[in-house]
Amino acid sequence: MCFVVYKLLGLIWGLIPILAIAGFAAMLTFYRPNSKPFINMLEAGFKYLLQSKLYIWKKRQNKINVRKIVVAAEKEKANIMSGYGVRLSGSKLRDLAWSLDVLDLSKHENTGS
């Protein structure tokens, strides 16, 4: 290919296309991304360009609507919790979490000894 371009355009006008063709040939010969031949990467790129693509996106909601949904979900969660008779304040929940952590530590200490 380089010789054909040289004969058609001459050295001055054909220098850039000759370098491009020679560089591409060198990449096909020596460049191995991820230990695979470069031709495999070219094939995958052409397949990606030619195949049909599926675009999926989520419709953006207004911030006001999102806040209303969050507030409604919190109210529903509170109603469910009160329906089961479970009411934990922040301090009771913290005490419960601390006691569970202490119980877990004592369990690990007994088995490790």
C-alpha positions as a Markdown table, in Angstrom:
| # | Residue | x | y | z |
|---|---|---|---|---|
| 1 | Met | 0.0 | 0.0 | 0.0 |
| 2 | Cys | 2.8 | 2.4 | 0.8 |
| 3 | Phe | 4.4 | 1.7 | -2.6 |
| 4 | Val | 1.2 | 2.3 | -4.4 |
| 5 | Val | 0.6 | 5.6 | -2.6 |
| 6 | Tyr | 4.2 | 6.6 | -3.3 |
| 7 | Lys | 3.8 | 5.9 | -7.0 |
| 8 | Leu | 0.4 | 7.7 | -7.2 |
| 9 | Leu | 1.2 | 10.8 | -5.1 |
| 10 | Gly | 5.0 | 11.0 | -5.0 |
| 11 | Leu | 7.1 | 11.4 | -1.9 |
| 12 | Ile | 6.2 | 14.9 | -0.9 |
| 13 | Trp | 2.4 | 14.6 | -1.2 |
| 14 | Gly | 2.3 | 10.9 | -0.1 |
| 15 | Leu | 4.5 | 11.2 | 3.0 |
| 16 | Ile | 1.6 | 11.6 | 5.5 |
| 17 | Pro | -0.6 | 8.8 | 4.0 |
| 18 | Ile | 2.5 | 6.5 | 3.8 |
| 19 | Leu | 3.3 | 7.1 | 7.5 |
| 20 | Ala | -0.3 | 6.5 | 8.4 |
| 21 | Ile | -0.5 | 3.2 | 6.5 |
| 22 | Ala | 2.9 | 2.1 | 7.8 |
| 23 | Gly | 1.8 | 2.9 | 11.4 |
| 24 | Phe | -1.4 | 1.0 | 11.0 |
| 25 | Ala | 0.5 | -2.0 | 9.6 |
| 26 | Ala | 3.0 | -1.8 | 12.5 |
| 27 | Met | 0.1 | -1.8 | 15.0 |
| 28 | Leu | -1.5 | -4.8 | 13.4 |
| 29 | Thr | 1.8 | -6.6 | 13.6 |
| 30 | Phe | 3.2 | -5.7 | 17.0 |
| 31 | Tyr | 0.5 | -4.0 | 19.2 |
| 32 | Arg | -1.2 | -6.5 | 21.6 |
| 33 | Pro | -3.6 | -4.8 | 24.0 |
| 34 | Asn | -4.6 | -7.2 | 26.9 |
| 35 | Ser | -2.5 | -9.9 | 25.3 |
| 36 | Lys | -4.8 | -10.1 | 22.3 |
| 37 | Pro | -4.1 | -9.3 | 18.7 |
| 38 | Phe | -5.0 | -5.7 | 17.6 |
| 39 | Ile | -7.2 | -7.1 | 14.8 |
| 40 | Asn | -9.6 | -8.5 | 17.5 |
| 41 | Met | -10.0 | -5.0 | 18.9 |
| 42 | Leu | -10.7 | -3.6 | 15.5 |
| 43 | Glu | -13.3 | -6.2 | 14.8 |
| 44 | Ala | -15.1 | -5.5 | 18.2 |
| 45 | Gly | -15.1 | -1.8 | 17.4 |
| 46 | Phe | -16.7 | -2.3 | 14.0 |
| 47 | Lys | -19.3 | -4.6 | 15.4 |
| 48 | Tyr | -20.1 | -2.0 | 18.1 |
| 49 | Leu | -20.5 | 0.8 | 15.5 |
| 50 | Leu | -22.7 | -1.3 | 13.2 |
| 51 | Gln | -25.0 | -3.0 | 15.7 |
| 52 | Ser | -28.3 | -1.4 | 16.9 |
| 53 | Lys | -28.0 | 0.1 | 20.4 |
| 54 | Leu | -30.5 | 0.2 | 23.2 |
| 55 | Tyr | -30.6 | 3.4 | 25.3 |
| 56 | Ile | -32.2 | 3.2 | 28.7 |
| 57 | Trp | -32.7 | 6.2 | 30.9 |
| 58 | Lys | -34.8 | 7.3 | 33.9 |
| 59 | Lys | -37.1 | 10.2 | 33.6 |
| 60 | Arg | -36.1 | 13.0 | 36.0 |
| 61 | Gln | -38.7 | 13.9 | 38.6 |
| 62 | Asn | -39.1 | 17.3 | 40.1 |
| 63 | Lys | -37.5 | 17.8 | 43.5 |
| 64 | Ile | -40.8 | 18.8 | 45.1 |
| 65 | Asn | -42.4 | 15.5 | 44.0 |
| 66 | Val | -39.5 | 13.5 | 45.4 |
| 67 | Arg | -39.7 | 15.3 | 48.7 |
| 68 | Lys | -43.5 | 14.5 | 48.9 |
| 69 | Ile | -42.8 | 10.9 | 48.2 |
| 70 | Val | -40.1 | 10.7 | 50.8 |
| 71 | Val | -42.3 | 12.3 | 53.5 |
| 72 | Ala | -45.2 | 10.0 | 52.6 |
| 73 | Ala | -42.9 | 7.0 | 52.9 |
| 74 | Glu | -41.6 | 8.1 | 56.3 |
| 75 | Lys | -45.2 | 8.6 | 57.5 |
| 76 | Glu | -46.2 | 5.1 | 56.2 |
| 77 | Lys | -43.2 | 3.6 | 57.9 |
| 78 | Ala | -44.1 | 5.3 | 61.2 |
| 79 | Asn | -47.7 | 4.0 | 60.9 |
| 80 | Ile | -46.5 | 0.5 | 60.3 |
| 81 | Met | -44.1 | 0.7 | 63.3 |
| 82 | Ser | -46.8 | 2.0 | 65.6 |
| 83 | Gly | -49.2 | -0.7 | 64.3 |
| 84 | Tyr | -46.9 | -3.4 | 65.7 |
| 85 | Gly | -46.3 | -1.6 | 68.9 |
| 86 | Val | -42.7 | -0.9 | 68.2 |
| 87 | Arg | -41.6 | 2.6 | 69.1 |
| 88 | Leu | -37.9 | 3.3 | 69.5 |
| 89 | Ser | -36.5 | 6.7 | 70.2 |
| 90 | Gly | -33.0 | 7.6 | 69.2 |
| 91 | Ser | -31.6 | 6.9 | 72.6 |
| 92 | Lys | -33.3 | 3.5 | 73.0 |
| 93 | Leu | -32.1 | 2.5 | 69.5 |
| 94 | Arg | -28.6 | 3.6 | 70.4 |
| 95 | Asp | -28.7 | 1.6 | 73.6 |
| 96 | Leu | -30.0 | -1.5 | 71.8 |
| 97 | Ala | -27.2 | -1.2 | 69.2 |
| 98 | Trp | -24.6 | -0.8 | 71.9 |
| 99 | Ser | -25.9 | -3.9 | 73.8 |
| 100 | Leu | -25.8 | -6.0 | 70.7 |
| 101 | Asp | -22.2 | -4.9 | 70.0 |
| 102 | Val | -21.2 | -5.8 | 73.6 |
| 103 | Leu | -22.9 | -9.2 | 73.3 |
| 104 | Asp | -21.1 | -9.9 | 70.1 |
| 105 | Leu | -17.7 | -9.0 | 71.5 |
| 106 | Ser | -18.2 | -11.2 | 74.6 |
| 107 | Lys | -19.2 | -14.0 | 72.3 |
| 108 | His | -16.0 | -13.7 | 70.3 |
| 109 | Glu | -13.8 | -13.4 | 73.4 |
| 110 | Asn | -15.3 | -16.7 | 74.9 |
| 111 | Thr | -14.7 | -18.7 | 71.7 |
| 112 | Gly | -11.2 | -17.3 | 71.1 |
| 113 | Ser | -9.9 | -18.3 | 74.5 |
